[in-house]
Amino acid sequence: MRLIQIFIPNDSRVAVRKRLEEMGVEYLFTNEDSHREGVVAYVPVPSGAVDRVLDRLYDAGLDEDTYTVVTDAARANIPNVDELTEQYVEMPKGNLGTSHTEIRERAEELKPATPTYIAFAVASAIVAVGGLLLDSAIAIVGAMVIAPFAGSTLSASVGAVISDREMVVDSATSQILGLVVAYVGAVVMTLFLRETGFVPPELAVTRIGQVSAFLTPSLLTLVIAITAGFAGALALATDLPVSIAGVAVAAAIVPAAAVAGVGTVWGLPVVVLGALVLLLMNIVFINLAAYVALVSLGYRSSLIRSVRENARISLRSGAYAVIVVLFLVVVVVTSMATFQHLTFEQDANQEVQSILSESDYSSLELVSVKTEYNGLSPTDNGVSVTVTVSRTTDAEYELFADELRARLGASTSRPVTVNVRFLDYQQSESLETVQRVPTAPSRPVASTISTI
């Protein structure tokens, strides 16, 4: 519930009273000691009714600049609260929802002051780097919790649906600043750990499980970004806590930025490129998903129409245009790069599944398929595909990598490098049960590499 406190001049008192009674809204008028003659109306309403009630009062003759305060009402004993809640529902129904003023305030409350924002961005990147190099999922979750990116990311969509151009621009600049700061922080932290010997320079970082999870875009990471944007918008538009959705937003941003920093220090351009594409993909689709979610909840933006009607050639309007063009370019390039990689990833999964279904490889079980990102051009250096399989026999499968590489190259028309990693298991059979128990392999885990 919300409590609207609004000043009503004496000449508008009758019209306002009539309009409130028509809406079936409870109200209370009190005389106030002021230099102006009038009363203050106290009107308790559901959150979704604030804009509707204020619009009707403005239609009754009230000045939109009149003294108005909207506060939270923890408890309201009014006779028709159930009817009002049903009529002005706070959840997705019709075109109702949290008022524009309130959703703007909630989005702005998520953004700390710039020094605090920078400090938390650096801190989250440092913790994320530690979690990646330690292969610790718990540490990475901790980095997500302290990350400050929820407000700067979601406020762009809020500004777009409530026609607040300055909010959109501020969000765009905040996102750029936060990502640059997080990336630099990740580079500095990684460099410190490597140069001081806390992490061996010879460490194969791409073999670390947590690092490899954020090397390239994938369908699952795309789903995470879209879901995070939708959850954040839903939390902003309702009375749900936004902090939970903020962790989901950070999950799509912080690890990718940290992996880009790790790849930079280790001199791995492919890792940096893949992580940056993943990062941009997440940012783009979080913003788009949040915007679509807010529109589906009933918010209607007049931003394009207001820009067209009030367009003026000025430095500010030029800055707006540049930001819009840059965002569109990022959307197009990121979407193309994501689509290209997801298509290749799908082809790789299908070919691996196809070859493993043959009788010659019936004793192999698929563990994972990971594809390395290498850009948009099909003429780039070979794409690296790493396939991990488990086996319970002593067969070497020496031709498995070559055959898989040939099939991938033929189906994708791209040069491919195939890495096959074998996980060996010992199997003991009995008449009653067949148990597969992983044990320490008697020899090092075997890997084969096939390349053109």
C-alpha positions as semicolon CSV with decimal commas, in nm:
position;residue;x (nm);y (nm);z (nm)
1;M;0,000;0,000;0,000
2;R;0,095;0,361;-0,059
3;L;-0,023;0,678;0,111
4;I;-0,071;0,980;-0,115
5;Q;-0,052;1,317;0,060
6;I;-0,150;1,596;-0,175
7;F;-0,237;1,963;-0,124
8;I;-0,576;2,069;-0,262
9;P;-0,662;2,439;-0,300
10;N;-1,009;2,539;-0,183
11;D;-1,130;2,607;-0,537
12;S;-1,053;2,246;-0,637
13;R;-1,184;2,081;-0,324
14;V;-1,532;1,990;-0,453
15;A;-1,406;1,853;-0,785
16;V;-1,138;1,644;-0,615
17;R;-1,384;1,506;-0,361
18;K;-1,622;1,406;-0,641
19;R;-1,346;1,239;-0,840
20;L;-1,223;1,037;-0,540
21;E;-1,576;0,919;-0,469
22;E;-1,621;0,814;-0,831
23;M;-1,309;0,597;-0,805
24;G;-1,426;0,443;-0,477
25;V;-1,111;0,550;-0,299
26;E;-1,111;0,629;0,073
27;Y;-0,973;0,969;0,165
28;L;-0,935;1,216;0,450
29;F;-0,910;1,595;0,425
30;T;-0,726;1,790;0,695
31;N;-0,673;2,162;0,732
32;E;-0,310;2,264;0,729
33;D;-0,137;2,577;0,852
34;S;0,013;2,714;0,532
35;H;0,051;3,035;0,339
36;R;-0,192;2,890;0,088
37;E;-0,560;2,827;0,151
38;G;-0,660;2,468;0,114
39;V;-0,647;2,120;0,264
40;V;-0,422;1,816;0,247
41;A;-0,583;1,494;0,126
42;Y;-0,462;1,162;0,265
43;V;-0,544;0,883;0,018
44;P;-0,432;0,521;0,091
45;V;-0,418;0,315;-0,230
46;P;-0,245;0,000;-0,362
47;S;0,091;0,054;-0,527
48;G;-0,051;0,002;-0,873
49;A;-0,312;0,274;-0,823
50;V;-0,083;0,569;-0,753
51;D;-0,048;0,689;-1,112
52;R;-0,413;0,627;-1,193
53;V;-0,538;0,822;-0,891
54;L;-0,301;1,113;-0,949
55;D;-0,395;1,133;-1,317
56;R;-0,764;1,147;-1,231
57;L;-0,698;1,422;-0,975
58;Y;-0,500;1,622;-1,230
59;D;-0,791;1,582;-1,471
60;A;-1,014;1,728;-1,201
61;G;-0,818;2,052;-1,211
62;L;-0,523;2,001;-0,976
63;D;-0,188;2,142;-1,083
64;E;0,065;1,867;-1,151
65;D;0,326;2,069;-0,959
66;T;0,117;2,082;-0,644
67;Y;0,265;1,960;-0,316
68;T;0,259;1,577;-0,335
69;V;0,421;1,310;-0,119
70;V;0,385;0,933;-0,173
71;T;0,504;0,709;0,112
72;D;0,489;0,342;0,206
73;A;0,193;0,238;0,420
74;A;0,282;-0,067;0,625
75;R;-0,081;-0,105;0,736
76;A;-0,404;0,055;0,623
77;N;-0,744;-0,017;0,779
78;I;-0,979;0,081;0,501
79;P;-1,309;-0,097;0,423
80;N;-1,256;-0,164;0,052
81;V;-0,889;-0,261;0,043
82;D;-0,958;-0,596;-0,126
83;E;-1,168;-0,435;-0,401
84;L;-0,903;-0,171;-0,462
85;T;-0,625;-0,429;-0,475
86;E;-0,822;-0,630;-0,731
87;Q;-0,900;-0,319;-0,936
88;Y;-0,549;-0,177;-0,921
89;V;-0,354;-0,502;-0,917
90;E;0,020;-0,475;-0,845
91;M;0,119;-0,777;-1,054
92;P;0,117;-0,819;-1,432
93;K;-0,243;-0,765;-1,530
94;G;-0,372;-0,520;-1,786
95;N;-0,157;-0,210;-1,802
96;L;-0,119;-0,153;-1,429
97;G;0,190;-0,165;-1,212
98;T;0,413;0,040;-0,989
99;S;0,398;0,411;-1,070
100;H;0,658;0,571;-1,295
101;T;0,781;0,785;-1,009
102;E;0,820;0,488;-0,778
103;I;0,991;0,261;-1,028
104;R;1,233;0,543;-1,110
105;E;1,312;0,585;-0,742
106;R;1,358;0,211;-0,690
107;A;1,599;0,192;-0,982
108;E;1,796;0,493;-0,860
109;E;1,817;0,349;-0,509
110;L;2,001;0,048;-0,651
111;K;2,281;0,270;-0,782
112;P;2,532;0,376;-0,516
113;A;2,732;0,696;-0,536
114;T;3,007;0,688;-0,799
115;P;3,302;0,635;-0,557
116;T;3,114;0,352;-0,385
117;Y;3,012;0,208;-0,722
118;I;3,373;0,200;-0,842
119;A;3,496;0,050;-0,515
120;F;3,241;-0,231;-0,522
121;A;3,310;-0,298;-0,891
122;V;3,681;-0,342;-0,816
123;A;3,608;-0,552;-0,507
124;S;3,374;-0,785;-0,697
125;A;3,633;-0,829;-0,975
126;I;3,907;-0,911;-0,723
127;V;3,692;-1,171;-0,547
128;A;3,584;-1,316;-0,883
129;V;3,947;-1,357;-0,996
130;G;4,028;-1,535;-0,671
131;G;3,730;-1,764;-0,717
132;L;3,824;-1,843;-1,077
133;L;4,189;-1,925;-1,008
134;L;4,095;-2,126;-0,699
135;D;3,820;-2,301;-0,897
136;S;3,583;-2,203;-0,616
137;A;3,217;-2,153;-0,705
138;I;3,147;-2,019;-0,355
139;A;3,396;-1,735;-0,398
140;I;3,244;-1,644;-0,735
141;V;2,898;-1,631;-0,575
142;G;3,045;-1,395;-0,316
143;A;3,166;-1,170;-0,597
144;M;2,815;-1,166;-0,741
145;V;2,665;-1,064;-0,407
146;I;2,886;-0,756;-0,368
147;A;2,869;-0,653;-0,736
148;P;2,694;-0,313;-0,786
149;F;2,578;-0,365;-1,146
150;A;2,205;-0,432;-1,093
151;G;2,106;-0,066;-1,066
152;S;2,322;0,062;-1,350
153;T;2,203;-0,218;-1,581
154;L;1,829;-0,215;-1,506
155;S;1,791;0,163;-1,494
156;A;1,846;0,187;-1,871
157;S;1,532;-0,017;-1,934
158;V;1,341;0,179;-1,672
159;G;1,443;0,507;-1,830
160;A;1,335;0,380;-2,172
161;V;0,985;0,280;-2,060
162;I;0,919;0,597;-1,858
163;S;1,066;0,827;-2,126
164;D;1,353;0,951;-1,909
165;R;1,637;1,011;-2,156
166;E;1,880;1,134;-1,892
167;M;1,829;0,813;-1,695
168;V;1,909;0,607;-2,005
169;V;2,227;0,804;-2,072
170;D;2,333;0,787;-1,708
171;S;2,277;0,412;-1,707
172;A;2,480;0,367;-2,026
173;T;2,775;0,565;-1,891
174;S;2,755;0,384;-1,556
175;Q;2,758;0,045;-1,726
176;I;3,061;0,138;-1,936
177;L;3,243;0,277;-1,632
178;G;3,163;-0,028;-1,420
179;L;3,273;-0,277;-1,683
180;V;3,601;-0,094;-1,752
181;V;3,676;-0,066;-1,380
182;A;3,592;-0,435;-1,322
183;Y;3,812;-0,541;-1,614
184;V;4,107;-0,328;-1,497
185;G;4,062;-0,455;-1,142
186;A;4,065;-0,814;-1,267
187;V;4,383;-0,751;-1,469
188;V;4,562;-0,590;-1,174
189;M;4,459;-0,867;-0,934
190;T;4,560;-1,142;-1,176
191;L;4,894;-0,974;-1,250
192;F;4,964;-0,939;-0,878
193;L;4,889;-1,306;-0,809
194;R;5,102;-1,422;-1,102
195;E;5,403;-1,196;-1,047
196;T;5,419;-1,262;-0,672
197;G;5,413;-1,638;-0,724
198;F;5,081;-1,705;-0,552
199;V;4,966;-1,849;-0,886
200;P;5,225;-2,030;-1,103
201;P;5,279;-1,860;-1,441
202;E;5,276;-2,205;-1,603
203;L;4,919;-2,269;-1,485
204;A;4,690;-2,371;-1,773
205;V;4,407;-2,137;-1,680
206;T;4,178;-2,260;-1,956
207;R;4,178;-2,604;-1,789
208;I;4,032;-2,463;-1,467
209;G;3,666;-2,560;-1,444
210;Q;3,530;-2,222;-1,336
211;V;3,735;-2,037;-1,599
212;S;3,628;-2,268;-1,880
213;A;3,262;-2,211;-1,788
214;F;3,288;-1,844;-1,891
215;L;3,516;-1,865;-2,194
216;T;3,251;-1,843;-2,465
217;P;2,883;-1,759;-2,518
218;S;2,645;-2,051;-2,497
219;L;2,274;-2,109;-2,501
220;L;2,268;-2,158;-2,125
221;T;2,449;-1,830;-2,055
222;L;2,206;-1,656;-2,292
223;V;1,914;-1,800;-2,096
224;I;2,073;-1,678;-1,771
225;A;2,107;-1,324;-1,909
226;I;1,749;-1,311;-2,037
227;T;1,611;-1,455;-1,713
228;A;1,816;-1,213;-1,503
229;G;1,683;-0,915;-1,699
230;F;1,324;-1,036;-1,668
231;A;1,360;-1,107;-1,294
232;G;1,514;-0,766;-1,230
233;A;1,236;-0,586;-1,417
234;L;0,968;-0,786;-1,237
235;A;1,122;-0,704;-0,899
236;L;1,141;-0,334;-0,985
237;A;0,780;-0,322;-1,106
238;T;0,643;-0,495;-0,796
239;D;0,712;-0,498;-0,425
240;L;0,955;-0,788;-0,452
241;P;1,314;-0,740;-0,325
242;V;1,543;-0,638;-0,609
243;S;1,858;-0,759;-0,430
244;I;1,784;-1,121;-0,525
245;A;1,752;-1,034;-0,893
246;G;2,067;-0,825;-0,859
247;V;2,269;-1,138;-0,785
248;A;2,136;-1,293;-1,106
249;V;2,239;-0,984;-1,301
250;A;2,585;-0,997;-1,148
251;A;2,610;-1,368;-1,234
252;A;2,593;-1,272;-1,601
253;I;2,852;-0,991;-1,574
254;V;3,117;-1,037;-1,306
255;P;3,267;-1,379;-1,399
256;A;3,295;-1,290;-1,767
257;A;3,474;-0,963;-1,688
258;A;3,712;-1,149;-1,455
259;V;3,788;-1,416;-1,718
260;A;3,872;-1,140;-1,967
261;G;4,119;-1,000;-1,716
262;V;4,276;-1,342;-1,654
263;G;4,308;-1,403;-2,028
264;T;4,477;-1,065;-2,074
265;V;4,745;-1,136;-1,815
266;W;4,809;-1,486;-1,953
267;G;4,833;-1,349;-2,307
268;L;4,545;-1,551;-2,449
269;P;4,364;-1,336;-2,709
270;V;4,106;-1,604;-2,783
271;V;4,009;-1,620;-2,416
272;V;3,980;-1,242;-2,396
273;L;3,772;-1,225;-2,712
274;G;3,538;-1,504;-2,605
275;A;3,488;-1,358;-2,257
276;L;3,425;-1,008;-2,394
277;V;3,168;-1,139;-2,642
278;L;3,001;-1,330;-2,357
279;L;3,007;-1,014;-2,144
280;L;2,857;-0,794;-2,417
281;M;2,597;-1,059;-2,497
282;N;2,489;-1,066;-2,134
283;I;2,472;-0,687;-2,107
284;V;2,270;-0,652;-2,427
285;F;2,019;-0,923;-2,348
286;I;1,975;-0,818;-1,985
287;N;1,880;-0,470;-2,104
288;L;1,653;-0,599;-2,380
289;A;1,486;-0,859;-2,156
290;A;1,422;-0,601;-1,884
291;Y;1,272;-0,358;-2,136
292;V;1,045;-0,625;-2,287
293;A;0,940;-0,737;-1,939
294;L;0,847;-0,384;-1,831
295;V;0,649;-0,329;-2,151
296;S;0,468;-0,659;-2,098
297;L;0,380;-0,546;-1,745
298;G;0,193;-0,249;-1,887
299;Y;0,453;0,028;-1,905
300;R;0,433;0,216;-2,232
301;S;0,720;0,428;-2,350
302;S;0,672;0,749;-2,545
303;L;1,047;0,801;-2,567
304;I;1,069;0,767;-2,945
305;R;0,771;0,993;-3,001
306;S;0,899;1,257;-2,758
307;V;1,242;1,251;-2,922
308;R;1,084;1,297;-3,264
309;E;0,860;1,584;-3,147
310;N;1,124;1,764;-2,942
311;A;1,429;1,696;-3,155
312;R;1,672;1,986;-3,153
313;I;2,022;2,010;-3,291
314;S;2,237;2,051;-2,983
315;L;2,532;1,897;-2,806
316;R;2,303;1,703;-2,574
317;S;2,083;1,564;-2,851
318;G;2,397;1,468;-3,041
319;A;2,524;1,279;-2,737
320;Y;2,191;1,095;-2,713
321;A;2,212;1,001;-3,080
322;V;2,569;0,874;-3,044
323;I;2,476;0,656;-2,746
324;V;2,175;0,511;-2,930
325;V;2,383;0,436;-3,241
326;L;2,661;0,276;-3,035
327;F;2,410;0,061;-2,850
328;L;2,251;-0,051;-3,176
329;V;2,593;-0,137;-3,318
330;V;2,677;-0,339;-3,006
331;V;2,341;-0,517;-3,030
332;V;2,390;-0,609;-3,395
333;V;2,753;-0,719;-3,364
334;T;2,693;-0,910;-3,041
335;S;2,383;-1,080;-3,179
336;M;2,571;-1,188;-3,494
337;A;2,867;-1,317;-3,293
338;T;2,641;-1,500;-3,049
339;F;2,430;-1,658;-3,323
340;Q;2,740;-1,767;-3,516
341;H;2,895;-1,932;-3,210
342;L;2,573;-2,095;-3,088
343;T;2,518;-2,243;-3,434
344;F;2,868;-2,390;-3,437
345;E;2,822;-2,518;-3,082
346;Q;2,499;-2,691;-3,182
347;D;2,667;-2,853;-3,484
348;A;2,954;-2,972;-3,267
349;N;2,719;-3,128;-3,012
350;Q;2,524;-3,306;-3,284
351;E;2,835;-3,449;-3,450
352;V;2,978;-3,569;-3,120
353;Q;2,648;-3,734;-3,032
354;S;2,632;-3,892;-3,378
355;I;2,978;-4,049;-3,364
356;L;2,932;-4,176;-3,008
357;S;2,611;-4,353;-3,112
358;E;2,810;-4,582;-3,344
359;S;2,894;-4,933;-3,230
360;D;3,271;-4,872;-3,251
361;Y;3,243;-4,618;-2,969
362;S;2,964;-4,777;-2,765
363;S;3,184;-4,807;-2,455
364;L;3,247;-4,430;-2,445
365;E;3,026;-4,200;-2,241
366;L;3,011;-3,829;-2,312
367;V;3,111;-3,600;-2,024
368;S;3,128;-3,256;-2,188
369;V;3,178;-3,068;-2,515
370;K;3,340;-2,724;-2,504
371;T;3,398;-2,499;-2,802
372;E;3,643;-2,214;-2,814
373;Y;3,530;-1,877;-2,950
374;N;3,735;-1,744;-3,242
375;G;3,536;-1,458;-3,394
376;L;3,292;-1,404;-3,678
377;S;3,510;-1,483;-3,977
378;P;3,496;-1,840;-4,111
379;T;3,853;-1,798;-4,238
380;D;4,002;-1,750;-3,893
381;N;4,236;-2,003;-3,737
382;G;4,082;-2,336;-3,649
383;V;3,813;-2,346;-3,383
384;S;3,915;-2,558;-3,088
385;V;3,664;-2,819;-2,968
386;T;3,741;-3,013;-2,651
387;V;3,548;-3,336;-2,597
388;T;3,570;-3,521;-2,267
389;V;3,458;-3,885;-2,260
390;S;3,483;-4,164;-2,005
391;R;3,584;-4,519;-2,089
392;T;3,597;-4,849;-1,900
393;T;3,814;-5,051;-2,137
394;D;4,177;-5,042;-2,238
395;A;4,096;-4,946;-2,598
396;E;4,297;-4,644;-2,711
397;Y;4,052;-4,509;-2,975
398;E;4,344;-4,354;-3,163
399;L;4,128;-4,250;-3,460
400;F;3,846;-4,092;-3,256
401;A;3,987;-3,738;-3,265
402;D;4,070;-3,758;-3,639
403;E;3,727;-3,887;-3,731
404;L;3,550;-3,628;-3,520
405;R;3,764;-3,349;-3,665
406;A;3,685;-3,461;-4,020
407;R;3,313;-3,468;-3,952
408;L;3,311;-3,128;-3,782
409;G;3,514;-2,975;-4,062
410;A;3,276;-3,114;-4,325
411;S;2,956;-3,010;-4,147
412;T;3,069;-2,659;-4,051
413;S;3,302;-2,581;-4,343
414;R;3,554;-2,441;-4,095
415;P;3,902;-2,556;-3,990
416;V;3,869;-2,736;-3,659
417;T;4,111;-2,853;-3,393
418;V;3,976;-3,139;-3,183
419;N;4,103;-3,222;-2,835
420;V;3,981;-3,548;-2,684
421;R;4,024;-3,613;-2,316
422;F;3,969;-3,963;-2,177
423;L;3,863;-4,030;-1,820
424;D;3,959;-4,388;-1,729
425;Y;3,749;-4,600;-1,493
426;Q;3,798;-4,949;-1,360
427;Q;3,492;-5,174;-1,373
428;S;3,425;-5,479;-1,160
429;E;3,134;-5,700;-1,259
430;S;2,943;-5,956;-1,056
431;L;2,646;-6,176;-1,124
432;E;2,411;-5,954;-0,921
433;T;2,521;-5,598;-0,990
434;V;2,748;-5,401;-1,211
435;Q;2,921;-5,118;-1,036
436;R;3,125;-4,846;-1,190
437;V;3,362;-4,700;-0,935
438;P;3,594;-4,412;-1,031
439;T;3,942;-4,474;-0,903
440;A;4,277;-4,312;-0,943
441;P;4,389;-4,408;-1,293
442;S;4,687;-4,635;-1,315
443;R;4,831;-4,404;-1,577
444;P;4,786;-4,031;-1,649
445;V;4,459;-3,927;-1,807
446;A;4,500;-3,966;-2,178
447;S;4,434;-3,691;-2,429
448;T;4,458;-3,682;-2,802
449;I;4,468;-3,386;-3,034
450;S;4,375;-3,374;-3,397
451;T;4,417;-3,068;-3,615
452;I;4,433;-2,980;-3,980
